């Protein structure tokens, strides 16, 4: 006996405006920083402009993924393109870790060969960077709690705001004290801070990509919920995974009697959606236990 519950997908919140704003602000900042860097013969500003161009690419990647994820399912791709948001989150975390490596390498090099931080103009440009990156991060601050793709954009922008703040602080301290190693030490501190957030994002995106149970859900709790339902004798198979950075799927084999009502599976799916925010539930009803090689 098989009974499959209906889908209850929800459309993710639209953050097109945040991506558009972030890309516009950061691209404008990159162009301005490049012009100022060339005019002042500042390698630091030109290098930072290249780094901020990576921000634009990260935002663009996340935006494209959020748009692609809305495309309907097909006969070949029955879940559509929802996992593209997971790939974007992975790509964003990878870009962040590459940036951490570059900062660390340059900081270590400058410890042995201190380089004087350019004058006030660099601090001013870095200050503008704080406003641009910090403002972009704020645009994603609400959505990051429920969408790993948006969290990736938020983390990327926040990390760069911290980097810009470090440049300002390092520049101010060096101008005040004349100590050359302050800048690379500040760079290493920033690298550690960014690495911690990036690693968490990378780990979560990998877990989603390999269909691990989402962090907010517990298999024992879900199993207990299903086993305690009236008319359910046993749960012989249970799987939970992420369809996208915002949607969760569940399949379960339940051993029941022959007197279950026709709406039994759909009622369970509705309960799972309301209590656990599971969007797509497939409930198979069996009158006898059937072993599964993937049983948890």
C-alpha positions as a printed NumPy array, in Angstrom:
array([[  0.   ,   0.   ,   0.   ],
       [  1.494,   3.327,  -1.057],
       [  0.283,   6.829,  -0.389],
       [  2.367,   9.813,  -1.359],
       [  1.656,  13.208,   0.145],
       [  1.333,  16.298,  -2.   ],
       [  4.129,  18.829,  -2.352],
       [  4.018,  22.049,  -0.378],
       [  6.895,  24.034,  -1.833],
       [  7.122,  27.697,  -1.003],
       [  8.796,  30.367,  -3.087],
       [ 11.897,  31.823,  -1.386],
       [ 11.886,  35.509,  -0.45 ],
       [ 12.911,  37.786,  -3.309],
       [ 16.244,  39.501,  -2.671],
       [ 16.841,  40.669,  -6.236],
       [ 16.916,  44.264,  -5.006],
       [ 19.668,  43.437,  -2.487],
       [ 21.814,  41.679,  -5.091],
       [ 21.291,  44.51 ,  -7.598],
       [ 22.149,  47.145,  -4.981],
       [ 25.21 ,  45.257,  -3.777],
       [ 26.571,  44.655,  -7.276],
       [ 26.006,  48.28 ,  -8.303],
       [ 27.656,  49.716,  -5.173],
       [ 30.626,  47.353,  -5.247],
       [ 31.24 ,  47.695,  -8.979],
       [ 31.171,  51.49 ,  -8.632],
       [ 33.597,  51.223,  -5.721],
       [ 35.953,  48.984,  -7.733],
       [ 36.004,  51.459, -10.624],
       [ 36.59 ,  54.425,  -8.288],
       [ 39.303,  52.611,  -6.344],
       [ 41.053,  51.634,  -9.568],
       [ 41.079,  55.22 , -10.846],
       [ 42.356,  56.59 ,  -7.504],
       [ 44.944,  53.817,  -7.269],
       [ 46.331,  54.578, -10.731],
       [ 46.299,  58.333, -10.075],
       [ 48.199,  57.899,  -6.784],
       [ 50.445,  55.048,  -7.94 ],
       [ 49.115,  52.935,  -5.066],
       [ 49.617,  49.202,  -5.48 ],
       [ 47.636,  48.604,  -2.279],
       [ 44.532,  50.267,  -3.683],
       [ 44.846,  48.433,  -7.002],
       [ 45.242,  45.109,  -5.191],
       [ 42.2  ,  45.862,  -3.029],
       [ 40.242,  46.794,  -6.157],
       [ 41.007,  43.349,  -7.563],
       [ 39.852,  41.809,  -4.29 ],
       [ 36.613,  43.784,  -4.364],
       [ 36.033,  42.634,  -7.933],
       [ 35.805,  39.162,  -6.385],
       [ 32.966,  40.524,  -4.228],
       [ 31.075,  41.511,  -7.355],
       [ 31.6  ,  38.046,  -8.824],
       [ 30.426,  36.424,  -5.579],
       [ 27.258,  38.533,  -5.488],
       [ 26.614,  37.888,  -9.174],
       [ 27.023,  34.147,  -8.625],
       [ 24.561,  34.185,  -5.741],
       [ 22.046,  36.284,  -7.689],
       [ 22.181,  34.037, -10.762],
       [ 21.718,  30.966,  -8.551],
       [ 18.66 ,  32.486,  -6.82 ],
       [ 17.099,  33.212, -10.227],
       [ 17.941,  29.782, -11.678],
       [ 16.481,  28.107,  -8.574],
       [ 13.044,  29.496,  -9.476],
       [ 12.961,  27.675, -12.816],
       [ 10.313,  24.934, -12.876],
       [ 11.13 ,  21.254, -12.598],
       [ 11.43 ,  19.175, -15.756],
       [ 11.15 ,  15.482, -16.576],
       [ 14.952,  15.261, -16.416],
       [ 15.431,  17.534, -13.398],
       [ 12.496,  16.638, -11.187],
       [ 13.646,  18.959,  -8.401],
       [ 14.373,  21.768, -10.832],
       [ 17.542,  23.788, -10.26 ],
       [ 17.117,  24.399,  -6.547],
       [ 20.534,  23.026,  -5.609],
       [ 22.171,  25.822,  -7.609],
       [ 21.775,  27.974,  -4.482],
       [ 23.825,  25.42 ,  -2.534],
       [ 26.555,  25.518,  -5.188],
       [ 26.569,  29.33 ,  -5.   ],
       [ 26.993,  29.204,  -1.219],
       [ 29.876,  26.765,  -1.684],
       [ 31.455,  29.037,  -4.308],
       [ 31.14 ,  32.074,  -2.056],
       [ 32.809,  30.277,   0.842],
       [ 35.587,  29.063,  -1.464],
       [ 36.198,  32.629,  -2.698],
       [ 36.38 ,  33.812,   0.896],
       [ 38.965,  31.168,   1.813],
       [ 41.05 ,  32.063,  -1.243],
       [ 40.938,  35.665,  -0.049],
       [ 42.019,  34.553,   3.434],
       [ 44.986,  32.742,   1.901],
       [ 45.993,  35.839,  -0.07 ],
       [ 45.736,  38.077,   3.016],
       [ 47.751,  35.623,   5.121],
       [ 50.463,  35.262,   2.488],
       [ 50.832,  39.031,   2.082],
       [ 50.792,  39.579,   5.87 ],
       [ 53.583,  37.034,   6.425],
       [ 55.617,  38.596,   3.614],
       [ 55.21 ,  42.065,   5.096],
       [ 56.335,  40.896,   8.54 ],
       [ 59.799,  40.305,   7.086],
       [ 59.59 ,  43.216,   4.652],
       [ 57.449,  45.963,   6.247],
       [ 55.763,  48.219,   3.709],
       [ 54.649,  51.711,   4.64 ],
       [ 50.897,  52.075,   4.335],
       [ 50.066,  54.972,   1.948],
       [ 48.719,  58.214,   3.323],
       [ 45.333,  59.591,   4.207],
       [ 43.863,  58.878,   0.774],
       [ 44.128,  55.104,   1.414],
       [ 42.369,  55.429,   4.771],
       [ 39.601,  57.469,   3.167],
       [ 39.078,  54.918,   0.395],
       [ 39.06 ,  52.093,   2.956],
       [ 36.471,  54.052,   4.949],
       [ 34.252,  54.205,   1.869],
       [ 34.78 ,  50.453,   1.544],
       [ 33.399,  49.96 ,   5.05 ],
       [ 30.23 ,  51.842,   4.082],
       [ 29.812,  50.008,   0.762],
       [ 30.47 ,  46.496,   2.073],
       [ 28.746,  47.071,   5.401],
       [ 25.678,  48.534,   3.704],
       [ 25.506,  45.591,   1.305],
       [ 25.8  ,  43.124,   4.212],
       [ 22.884,  44.841,   5.961],
       [ 20.729,  44.265,   2.877],
       [ 21.102,  40.493,   3.429],
       [ 21.033,  40.433,   7.227],
       [ 17.412,  39.282,   7.56 ],
       [ 17.431,  36.663,   4.815],
       [ 20.677,  35.019,   5.969],
       [ 18.912,  33.197,   8.809],
       [ 16.807,  31.072,   6.452],
       [ 18.897,  30.91 ,   3.268],
       [ 22.522,  29.733,   3.102],
       [ 22.956,  31.43 ,  -0.272],
       [ 22.026,  34.778,   1.286],
       [ 24.235,  33.967,   4.269],
       [ 27.088,  33.473,   1.824],
       [ 26.523,  36.934,   0.346],
       [ 26.186,  38.43 ,   3.834],
       [ 29.349,  36.738,   5.13 ],
       [ 31.324,  37.829,   2.073],
       [ 30.289,  41.464,   2.425],
       [ 30.747,  41.531,   6.205],
       [ 34.202,  40.014,   5.854],
       [ 35.24 ,  42.718,   3.416],
       [ 33.85 ,  45.43 ,   5.671],
       [ 36.039,  43.998,   8.453],
       [ 39.04 ,  43.973,   6.098],
       [ 38.408,  47.624,   5.188],
       [ 38.08 ,  48.519,   8.879],
       [ 41.381,  46.779,   9.545],
       [ 43.042,  48.824,   6.809],
       [ 41.783,  52.037,   8.399],
       [ 42.884,  50.989,  11.906],
       [ 46.259,  49.744,  10.716],
       [ 46.85 ,  52.885,   8.698],
       [ 45.943,  55.122,  11.634],
       [ 48.187,  53.236,  14.076],
       [ 51.1  ,  53.241,  11.658],
       [ 50.723,  56.947,  11.   ],
       [ 50.613,  57.563,  14.758],
       [ 53.441,  55.259,  15.859],
       [ 55.554,  54.637,  12.773],
       [ 55.694,  50.916,  13.633],
       [ 55.857,  48.955,  10.376],
       [ 54.644,  45.537,  11.564],
       [ 51.23 ,  46.774,  12.752],
       [ 49.735,  46.407,   9.262],
       [ 50.665,  42.707,   8.724],
       [ 49.609,  41.785,  12.288],
       [ 46.249,  43.423,  11.666],
       [ 46.04 ,  41.46 ,   8.413],
       [ 46.592,  38.142,  10.211],
       [ 43.928,  38.972,  12.818],
       [ 41.471,  39.796,  10.029],
       [ 42.355,  36.562,   8.212],
       [ 41.517,  34.5  ,  11.309],
       [ 38.166,  36.276,  11.778],
       [ 37.183,  35.806,   8.135],
       [ 38.391,  32.172,   8.094],
       [ 36.121,  31.207,  10.997],
       [ 32.974,  32.475,   9.252],
       [ 34.079,  31.098,   5.882],
       [ 34.758,  27.613,   7.259],
       [ 31.289,  27.405,   8.799],
       [ 29.721,  28.44 ,   5.495],
       [ 31.84 ,  25.948,   3.546],
       [ 30.986,  23.094,   5.938],
       [ 27.237,  23.785,   5.787],
       [ 27.214,  24.053,   1.983],
       [ 29.091,  20.747,   1.645],
       [ 26.663,  19.06 ,   4.041],
       [ 23.736,  20.308,   1.972],
       [ 25.401,  19.155,  -1.244],
       [ 25.801,  15.586,   0.088],
       [ 22.203,  15.506,   1.397],
       [ 23.006,  15.65 ,   5.109],
       [ 20.157,  16.353,   7.53 ],
       [ 19.716,  20.158,   7.881],
       [ 21.188,  21.616,  11.08 ],
       [ 17.816,  22.751,  12.433],
       [ 16.298,  19.252,  12.247],
       [ 16.85 ,  16.137,  14.341],
       [ 16.279,  12.606,  13.031],
       [ 15.454,  11.185,  16.516],
       [ 12.925,  13.966,  17.116],
       [ 11.251,  13.448,  13.741],
       [ 11.236,   9.682,  14.184],
       [  9.631,  10.043,  17.612],
       [  7.01 ,  12.413,  16.184],
       [  6.058,   9.92 ,  13.46 ],
       [  6.101,   6.889,  15.756],
       [  3.787,   8.635,  18.222],
       [  1.125,   9.284,  15.6  ],
       [ -2.037,   7.285,  16.064],
       [ -2.384,   4.345,  13.638],
       [  1.404,   4.227,  13.078],
       [  2.988,   0.994,  14.302],
       [  6.574,   1.651,  13.201],
       [  8.849,   3.856,  11.096],
       [ 11.013,   1.59 ,   8.949],
       [ 12.724,   4.181,   6.783],
       [ 13.343,   7.922,   7.226],
       [ 15.421,  10.358,   5.176],
       [ 15.688,  14.153,   5.395],
       [ 17.775,  16.39 ,   3.128],
       [ 17.988,  19.888,   1.621],
       [ 16.515,  20.496,  -1.822],
       [ 17.933,  24.018,  -1.8  ],
       [ 19.273,  26.509,   0.725],
       [ 15.672,  27.21 ,   1.814],
       [ 13.704,  23.987,   1.197],
       [ 13.757,  20.601,   2.91 ],
       [ 12.492,  17.207,   1.757],
       [ 11.542,  14.086,   3.704],
       [ 10.649,  10.528,   2.81 ],
       [  9.315,   8.007,   5.319],
       [  7.974,   4.443,   5.274],
       [  5.319,   3.96 ,   7.945],
       [  3.863,   0.627,   9.026],
       [  0.105,   1.102,   9.54 ],
       [ -3.059,  -0.97 ,   9.766],
       [ -5.635,  -1.367,   7.029],
       [ -8.063,   1.146,   8.498],
       [ -6.16 ,   4.402,   7.849],
       [ -8.245,   7.229,   6.289],
       [ -7.492,   8.327,   2.688],
       [ -6.09 ,  11.674,   3.862],
       [ -3.713,  10.124,   6.41 ],
       [ -0.47 ,  10.76 ,   4.486],
       [ -1.418,  14.286,   3.41 ],
       [ -2.392,  15.128,   6.996],
       [  1.045,  13.986,   8.163],
       [  2.713,  16.086,   5.481],
       [  0.766,  19.129,   6.612],
       [  1.827,  18.514,  10.224],
       [  5.461,  18.152,   9.178],
       [  5.231,  21.423,   7.269],
       [  3.675,  23.326,  10.164],
       [  5.864,  21.925,  12.928],
       [  9.212,  21.306,  11.222],
       [  8.957,  23.547,   8.113],
       [  9.505,  20.579,   5.785],
       [  8.355,  21.586,   2.307],
       [  8.229,  18.295,   0.426],
       [  7.127,  15.116,   2.239],
       [  6.634,  11.722,   0.629],
       [  4.948,   9.272,   2.988],
       [  4.771,   5.599,   2.024],
       [  2.269,   3.519,   3.981],
       [  3.008,  -0.199,   4.383],
       [  1.017,  -2.876,   6.183],
       [  4.167,  -4.936,   6.743],
       [  7.681,  -3.79 ,   7.604],
       [ 10.038,  -3.613,   4.628],
       [ 13.768,  -3.458,   5.312],
       [ 15.732,  -0.677,   3.62 ],
       [ 19.472,  -0.751,   2.916],
       [ 19.638,   3.   ,   3.631],
       [ 17.829,   2.801,   6.96 ],
       [ 19.202,   5.201,   9.565]])
